[in-house]
Amino acid sequence: MKILFTGGGTGGHIYPIVGVIRELRRKYGGAVALSYLGPKDNFCKVVLSKEGVKVRTIMSGKIRRYLDPLTMAQNAIDATVKVPLGILQSFFWLFILNPDLVFSKGGFGSFPVVISAWILGIPVFLQESDVVPGLVSQKTAGYAIAIFTAFPKTEFLPTKKIILVGNPIRLELLSGSKVEAASAFGLKGGRPVILITGGSQGAQRINDKVLDAMPELLKNYEVVHLTGPRNIDQVTKESKITAVGDLLCYYHPVGFADERTLANAYAVADLIIGRAGSGSVFEIAAAKKPSILIPLPESAQNHQLKNAYIYAETGAALVMEESNFTNHLFLERVHDLLSSPETLAAMSEAAAQFARPQAGQVIADRIVKYLNK
């Protein structure tokens, strides 16, 4: 069985693919041959190469939602030059690779591949992580045989094709150790631990708010702060200014969080504060952790806001929109939650009920079942 993956290139597109790849390998081993075709992206290449997947690239374009002359010109070039070239390149690779099935994660990079696969009669499975699908997912949904969705209220997709499975995660993120985390982060212990992460986008604004709140947070809590590699130096310097001298030992900034670091951070956290990308939401849920979600306002079609509120309806999280992310309100929410063990326990239970950690396995089994019919 030969399966070709395609997607947009960001972590939100690649990590669910990794979750499916690992389940295919875990259960079906050498019976499946896996490859990836999409736009040039170093992050994607590094991540998938570690999974033993050969990455091949094509040209691709995207629709930018601004109306200035430069953006309109870029959109025109993408639509008339890059996308057609990408489709031709996709035809070439599909002939060479001859996959039995194309698995699309959506995103602008998947469009040429899905169109080419449809023309060539290669079956397409689509996976959509967000409540509001991206434009490409909406436009290519008609070409898919099945659409795997993460949220129960996914919009704009043909309901007859939808299979609700959750968002595939890397199950290794659930194998963290509190003991290992204490050593790795240098935790002092004896206090509730807050994990703060900004995701791959918009981390700087969360970092700034956290630094403002740091003097108060460190009076009662220990903080593990995943700043992002680009922000670690600045955040570390500023924390030494904002934090009160002997309390700084309770603050632990981390620049790059590899898989094991993130697993340990999830394991040791009593409360998680972060963005509302689908990947983060389903990882937090699978880790059974209470959370405060701060949706990224610039997310396409405001999908993070809808992700956050759908998840919060279960009782597993609180939502704090950036416009309301004031120092006073933030600290109040944190104190209220961490001073109520009953509330935290109820949120953890709600998170566990929402989580679908076996999503990758379900998708892998569906793919193989389809190919073997």
C-alpha positions in Angstrom: 0.0 0.0 0.0 1.4 3.4 -1.0 0.1 6.4 0.7 1.0 10.0 -0.2 0.5 12.8 2.4 0.1 16.4 1.6 -0.5 19.6 3.6 0.3 23.3 4.1 3.6 23.0 5.9 2.9 24.5 9.4 3.1 22.6 12.6 -0.7 22.5 12.7 -0.6 20.6 9.4 2.4 18.4 10.0 2.0 17.1 13.5 -1.4 15.4 12.8 0.2 13.8 9.8 3.0 12.5 12.1 0.4 11.1 14.4 -1.2 9.1 11.5 2.2 8.0 10.2 3.3 6.6 13.5 0.1 4.6 13.8 0.4 3.2 10.3 4.0 2.2 11.1 3.1 0.9 14.5 0.3 -1.4 13.3 1.1 -2.1 9.7 4.9 -1.7 9.5 6.4 -2.6 6.1 3.0 -3.1 4.5 2.7 0.6 3.9 5.0 2.9 1.9 4.7 6.5 2.9 5.8 9.7 1.1 4.9 13.4 1.3 4.4 16.0 -1.4 3.9 19.7 -0.7 5.5 23.2 -0.8 9.1 23.7 0.1 9.3 24.0 3.9 12.3 23.3 6.0 10.3 22.6 9.2 8.2 20.0 7.4 11.3 18.4 5.8 13.1 18.1 9.2 10.0 16.7 11.0 9.0 14.2 8.4 12.6 13.1 7.6 12.9 12.0 11.3 9.9 9.8 10.6 11.6 8.2 7.7 9.3 9.8 5.1 10.7 11.1 1.9 9.6 14.7 1.2 9.2 16.0 -2.3 8.3 19.6 -3.2 6.1 21.5 -5.6 5.3 25.1 -6.2 2.1 26.4 -4.6 0.3 29.7 -4.1 -2.1 31.0 -1.5 -4.8 33.6 -1.1 -3.8 36.6 1.0 -6.7 38.4 2.6 -5.3 42.0 2.3 -6.4 44.4 -0.4 -3.2 46.5 -0.9 -1.7 46.6 -4.4 1.3 44.4 -3.6 -0.8 41.7 -2.0 -3.2 41.7 -5.0 -0.3 41.4 -7.4 1.1 38.4 -5.3 -2.3 36.7 -5.4 -2.5 37.1 -9.1 0.9 35.6 -9.7 0.1 32.7 -7.4 -3.2 32.0 -9.1 -1.9 32.3 -12.7 1.6 31.0 -12.4 2.5 29.1 -9.1 -0.7 27.0 -8.7 -0.8 25.8 -12.4 2.9 24.9 -12.2 2.2 23.1 -8.9 -0.5 21.1 -10.5 1.8 20.1 -13.4 4.5 19.1 -10.9 1.9 17.2 -8.9 0.9 15.3 -12.0 4.6 14.3 -12.5 5.1 13.1 -9.0 1.8 11.2 -8.8 2.8 9.4 -12.0 6.2 8.6 -10.5 5.0 7.6 -7.1 1.8 6.0 -8.2 0.1 6.2 -4.7 -2.9 4.1 -3.9 -4.3 7.0 -1.8 -3.7 10.7 -1.1 -4.1 11.9 2.5 -4.6 15.7 2.6 -4.2 17.7 5.8 -5.5 20.8 3.9 -3.7 24.1 3.6 -2.6 26.0 0.5 0.2 23.5 -0.3 -2.3 20.6 -0.6 -4.4 22.2 -3.4 -2.3 21.2 -6.5 -1.9 17.7 -5.2 -5.6 17.1 -4.4 -6.6 18.5 -7.8 -4.1 16.3 -9.6 -5.1 13.2 -7.7 -8.8 13.8 -8.4 -8.1 14.2 -12.2 -6.1 11.0 -12.1 -8.7 9.1 -10.2 -6.6 8.6 -7.1 -8.8 8.5 -4.0 -8.4 11.4 -1.5 -9.0 11.4 2.2 -9.1 14.8 3.9 -8.4 15.6 7.5 -9.7 18.9 9.0 -8.6 19.9 12.5 -10.5 23.2 13.1 -14.1 24.1 13.7 -13.9 26.5 10.7 -12.0 24.7 7.8 -9.5 26.6 5.8 -10.4 27.8 2.3 -8.6 25.0 0.6 -10.3 22.3 2.7 -13.7 23.9 1.8 -12.9 23.9 -1.9 -11.4 20.4 -2.1 -13.9 18.7 0.2 -16.0 17.7 -2.8 -13.1 15.7 -4.2 -12.6 13.7 -1.0 -14.0 10.2 -0.3 -14.0 10.8 3.4 -13.4 13.8 5.7 -12.0 13.1 9.1 -12.9 16.0 11.5 -11.7 16.9 15.0 -14.6 18.9 16.4 -18.3 17.8 16.5 -19.5 21.1 14.9 -17.2 21.5 11.9 -18.6 24.0 9.5 -18.9 24.2 5.7 -18.1 20.6 4.9 -20.5 18.0 3.4 -21.9 16.1 6.3 -22.3 12.8 4.5 -18.6 12.5 4.1 -17.7 13.5 7.7 -16.2 11.0 10.1 -15.6 12.5 13.6 -12.4 11.1 15.0 -10.7 14.0 16.8 -7.3 15.5 15.9 -4.4 13.0 15.6 -1.7 13.7 18.2 1.7 12.2 18.9 0.9 9.7 21.6 4.5 10.1 22.9 3.4 13.4 24.4 1.4 11.5 27.0 4.4 9.6 28.3 6.0 12.5 30.3 7.3 12.1 33.8 6.8 14.5 36.7 10.1 13.3 38.2 12.0 13.8 34.9 10.3 17.2 34.5 11.4 18.4 38.0 15.0 17.5 37.1 14.9 18.9 33.5 13.3 22.2 34.4 15.0 22.6 37.7 11.7 22.8 39.6 11.8 23.7 43.3 8.6 21.9 44.1 5.9 22.5 46.7 3.8 24.8 44.5 1.3 24.5 41.7 3.0 24.5 38.3 1.7 26.7 35.5 2.7 25.8 31.9 2.6 28.7 29.5 3.0 28.3 25.8 2.3 30.6 22.9 2.3 28.2 20.1 4.0 28.7 16.7 2.3 32.1 16.1 1.6 35.1 18.4 3.8 33.9 21.2 5.4 37.3 21.7 2.2 39.0 23.0 1.5 36.2 25.5 5.1 36.4 26.6 4.7 40.1 27.2 1.6 39.6 29.3 3.2 36.9 31.3 6.2 39.0 32.1 3.9 41.8 33.3 2.2 39.3 35.7 5.4 37.6 36.8 5.9 39.4 40.1 2.5 38.2 41.3 2.6 34.8 39.7 5.8 33.8 41.3 4.6 34.6 44.8 2.4 31.5 44.8 3.2 29.4 41.7 6.1 27.8 39.7 6.1 28.7 36.0 7.4 26.7 33.1 7.3 29.1 30.1 7.8 27.8 26.6 8.8 31.1 25.0 9.7 29.9 21.5 13.3 29.8 20.3 13.2 33.3 18.8 12.0 34.9 22.1 14.1 33.0 24.7 16.9 35.6 25.0 14.6 38.6 25.3 12.2 36.9 27.8 15.1 35.7 30.0 16.6 39.1 30.2 13.3 40.8 30.9 12.3 38.2 33.5 15.4 39.2 35.5 14.1 42.7 35.6 10.4 42.1 36.3 10.7 39.2 38.8 11.5 39.9 42.4 15.0 38.7 43.2 14.6 35.5 45.3 11.4 34.5 43.4 13.2 34.2 40.1 14.1 30.6 41.0 10.4 29.7 40.4 10.5 30.8 36.8 11.7 28.4 34.1 11.9 29.7 30.5 12.5 27.2 27.8 13.3 28.2 24.2 13.0 25.1 22.1 10.7 22.3 23.4 11.4 19.0 21.7 8.9 16.2 22.0 10.2 14.9 25.3 10.4 18.3 26.8 6.8 19.0 25.9 5.7 15.6 27.2 7.3 16.4 30.6 5.9 19.9 30.6 2.4 18.5 30.1 2.9 15.9 32.8 4.0 18.3 35.5 1.5 21.1 34.8 -1.4 21.8 37.1 -2.7 24.5 34.7 -1.9 25.2 31.0 -2.2 28.6 29.4 -1.9 28.9 25.6 -3.4 29.4 22.2 -6.3 27.5 20.8 -4.9 25.9 17.7 -6.5 22.4 17.3 -3.2 20.7 17.9 -2.7 22.4 21.2 -6.4 21.9 22.3 -6.3 18.1 21.6 -2.9 17.6 23.2 -4.0 19.5 26.3 -7.2 17.4 26.4 -5.4 14.1 26.0 -3.0 15.2 28.8 -6.2 15.8 30.9 -5.1 19.2 32.0 -7.2 22.3 32.9 -6.5 25.2 30.7 -7.0 28.9 29.9 -7.1 29.4 26.2 -6.1 32.7 24.5 -7.2 32.5 20.8 -4.9 34.1 18.2 -7.0 37.0 16.8 -5.3 36.8 13.4 -6.1 33.1 12.8 -7.7 32.5 9.5 -11.5 33.0 9.7 -11.0 33.3 13.4 -10.9 29.6 13.7 -9.0 29.6 17.0 -11.8 31.6 18.7 -14.4 29.0 17.6 -12.1 26.1 18.6 -11.7 27.6 22.1 -15.3 28.2 22.7 -16.4 24.8 21.5 -13.9 23.2 23.8 -14.8 25.5 26.7 -18.4 24.5 26.4 -17.4 21.1 27.8 -16.1 22.7 31.0 -12.5 21.7 30.3 -11.2 25.3 29.7 -11.7 29.0 30.2 -11.4 31.4 27.3 -9.7 34.7 27.6 -9.8 36.8 24.4 -6.7 39.0 23.8 -8.8 42.1 24.1 -9.6 41.1 27.6 -6.2 39.8 28.5 -5.4 42.3 31.2 -3.0 41.8 34.0 -5.7 42.0 36.7 -8.2 39.7 35.0 -5.5 37.1 34.0 -4.2 36.9 37.6 -7.7 36.7 39.0 -8.6 33.7 36.7 -5.4 31.9 37.6 -5.8 32.4 41.3 -9.5 31.3 41.2 -8.7 28.1 39.4 -5.6 27.1 41.3 -7.3 27.8 44.7 -10.1 25.4 43.8 -9.0 21.7 43.6 -12.7 20.7 42.9 -12.8 23.0 39.9 -9.5 21.7 38.6 -10.6 18.1 39.0 -13.8 18.8 37.1 -11.9 20.5 34.3 -9.5 17.6 34.1 -12.4 15.1 33.8 -14.1 17.2 31.1 -10.8 17.3 29.2 -10.5 13.6 29.4 -14.0 13.1 28.2 -13.4 15.4 25.2 -10.0 13.9 24.2 -9.7 11.4 21.4 -6.1 10.2 21.7 -6.7 7.3 19.4 -7.6 9.5 16.4 -4.4 8.6 14.6 -5.1 4.9 15.0 -8.7 5.3 13.9 -7.6 7.1 10.7 -4.8 4.6 10.0 -7.3 1.7 10.3 -9.8 3.4 8.0 -7.1 4.0 5.4 -6.0 0.4 5.4 -9.5 -0.9 5.5 -10.4 1.2 2.4 -7.3 0.1 0.5 -7.9 -3.6 1.3 -11.6 -3.7 0.4 
